Every structure is written in C-alpha cells, then in structure tokens.
Amino acid sequence: MLRALALLHAKIASCRACTEAGFFVAPSLIVVNQPAARPRMMLVGQAPAAASRSRGKPFSGQAGRALFHWLAQAGFSEDAFRARCYFTAITKCYPGPARGQGDRVPTARERALCRPFLERELALIRPKLILTVGRLATAHFLGDDIPLTEAIGRSFERDGRIILPLPHPSGVSRWTNDPRNRERLAQALSLLQRYREQYALA
C-alpha cells in the first residue's frame, strides 16, 4: 500500500492538467498526511491552503488549530490523530486566493480533473471512517441535496464506509454564531468519539 501511494503521489506531483486547462493554480506539493501503517480514517478537505502548502503539512495554520481543538473534544490529541488518519483533499493544488476573503473554491472542472486521484486514494486506503471537512468535501460524498445544516451532527454509510461531516474550521466562527449549529457540531464530535471507541481508532 505504501509503495502504491508513493507512486500515486509522484503522479499527482507531476500532474499539470489544471494548468493545461487554463486554471492558474499553484501545483501540489502533495500536502497529505500519510501514517506509517494503513490508517482506518481519512480526512478530506477542499484543497490545500496557503499555509499547508508552504509547510507541506495539512491543517497547519489557523484552521488547523480550530480543527484539532474540536478533535480534542472527541478524545484525539493532534499527534495521535495525525498518526492514525490520512489527510487529503478534493483537489490537490492550491487554487489561489479568492477575490474576497479566503481561498478560491475549486471549480467543477478542476474537481473533475482531480477526482481520479481521490478515487485511487480511497481504493488504496480503504478507510472505515471518512471525515468530510466543509461543504465541497461533504457534497462529494453525499451529493448536493443535503445542506451542511442537515448533514453535520449525523453520520452516513456509503459503500461500507462511515461518512461524518464537519464544518470547515476556517469559517466556523461565523457558522457557530447560530446556537443550533453549535449543537450540530457538538453532536458530530460526540459521534466521532463513539466511533473512536467502537473501532479502536485511537
């Protein structure tokens, strides 16, 4: 599995499909988190952020601090979680900044060009639990018909895998201004804690 992943990462690093299609992206530095043994968890975000790309480590900036604060509530330390979870994203290149605040959302075409890489990662890792972080990742696995306010706080089974959505920590301060959303997040973390114990994930 590790050798196959290394070959896949080399293929991702050499990919220029988005650039050739006319998108101005910063090519991936393979910003994934790969444990030494086959992990049973996978975390899927939207795309590498600027901080993650510069450090070569996913969720290593401000959003990462919020994410690991949540995970601590489910019983995971950052080191333990990184040691047991494979991190990846819907698209592998940093898409660049948005015109407003934050990073640009990858287009449907970019997501389609990158989809085979994610499908290959899923086939190699075979995770029992997938944490989807944010709207784009959640929609990839659950479809566009389920809004985040209905998805977060619940788990779903797809193809023998458990899908557990989380909000994206980069914009969570606004999202959790609503007390109902805070309750949804708390329920999601409670479910994660249950799965951690049930499947010995930590």
N, C-alpha and C positions, 0 to 999 in steps of 0.2 A: 504493500500500500504506500509506504513512504517513497519508494523509488518512483512509483507511478505518479504520485503527487509532485515530486520534484520535476519530472518530465512535463507535467501539466503546467507547473509554474513557469518553466522555461518557455513554454509555448505562449503563455499569457504575456510574459515579458517581451516577447518578440512580436506580439500582435500589433498591427497598425491599421486594423480595419476601420476604426472610427476616424482616424486621421485621413485615411484614403477616401472616406465617405464625406469628408468636409467638416468634421467636427473639430473644434480647437480644444483638445484635451491634453492634459499632462500624462504621458504614458505611465502605466502602472509600475511601481517598484515592488509588486507582489506584496501588498500590505495585507497579509493574512497572519493569523496566529495558528501555528501548527504544533500541537503537542507531540511529544516523542512517541507515544503509542496511539493506537486507534482511539479517537475520542468518541463518546456517545452523545455529545452535544455539539450543535453547530449554531453560531450566531450569525445572522445575515442582516447587514445594514444596506444602506442605499448605494454608497460609493465611498472610496477613501476620502477623508477630509484632508485639508491642507496640513494640519499638524501631524496627522497619522502618516501622511506621505513623507514629510520631511524627516520624521523619526523612524520610519519603517516599522511602525507598530500601531495596530488598530486601536482606536479609542484611547489615545494617549494624551488628549488635550482636555479642555473644559468639559466637553460632552462625556468623555471617559470617566471623569471624576463623578459626574452625576450618575452614570450607569453603574459604577462599582459601589456607589452609595446605596443604590437600590438592591444590588445583588447581595450586599452585606445583610440586608433585611431578610433575605431568603437563605442565609447561612453560608454564603460563599465569601471568602477573602479574595482579593484580586489575584494573588499568586495562585491560589487553589483553582480559581475559575479559569485563568489563562492556561494552567497546566492540564485542564480537562476539556476545554472547549476549542473547537476550530472556528476561527472568525473569518468571515469573508463578506462579500457584498454583491449586490445585483450587477453592478458594473465595476470593472477593475481599475479604471483610470480615474484620476481626479478630474471632475468635469469643469473645474474653474469656478470663480465666484459668480454669484447671481448679480443682476443689476441692482437689486435691493440689498438686503442683509442675508448673509449666509452663503452657502454654495449652490451652484446651479443644479437643478433637478435633471438627471439624465433623460433624454428624450426616449420615446417609444422605440425609435430606430436604434439608438445606442443600446438600449436594453435587449433588443432582439439580437444584435450582433454579439453581445456578451453572453447571452443565455446558454449556449453550448458549454461554456466554461463552468458555469454554476451547475448545470446538469451533470457534468463529469465529476465535479467535486462531490455532489450528493451521492453519485454511484460509488465513488471510492470510499467516502467516509461512512456511509450508511448510518446516519445518526438516528438515535431513538427520539431525541428531543431537538426541535429547531426553535430558537428564539428569533422572531422577526422584529426588527427594530425600526419603527416608523411606518408610514403609510405605504411607501413604494414596496418595501420588502413584504409587508403583510399582504398587499394586493397580489403580489407574485404568487403566493401560495394559496390564498383564499379567494382571489378574484376581486373585482372592483365593486361588487354588490354589497359588501359588508364594510360599513364605515368603522373607523378606529373606535368610536364611542360604543359600538356594539361588539367589536372584536376583543378589546382589551378587558381583561377580567374573566375571559373564557379560554378554554383550550379546544383544539380541533384535531381530529385524526384524519390524515391524508396519506394514503399509500403505506399504511403501517407506521407512520411517523406522527408524533405529537407536535402540533404547531401551537406555540404560545406567543401571542403578540405582546409587544411593549411599545409605548410611545417613544419617539426619538428624543434622547436627552438634550439635544441642542435647543429644542424649542419647548421643553417641558414646563418651564416656569410660567409660560402663558397658558398652556394646556391645563395645568393643575390649579389654575386660579379658580376653576369650577370645582366645588366640593365633590360633585358626582364623579368627576374624573379622578380625583384623589382616591376615592373609594374603588374605582375600577383598577387603578394601579396597585393599590394595596391587595386587591383580590388576585391580580396576576402574580404578584410576588408570593402570596400565600400558596397559590398553585405551584409555583416554581419550587418552593420549599418542600411541598408534598412530593413532587416528582424527584427532587434531590434525594429524599429519604427512601422513596419507593424503589428507585432504580439505582441506588447507591452511586449517585453522580459526583459525590464529594466525600 
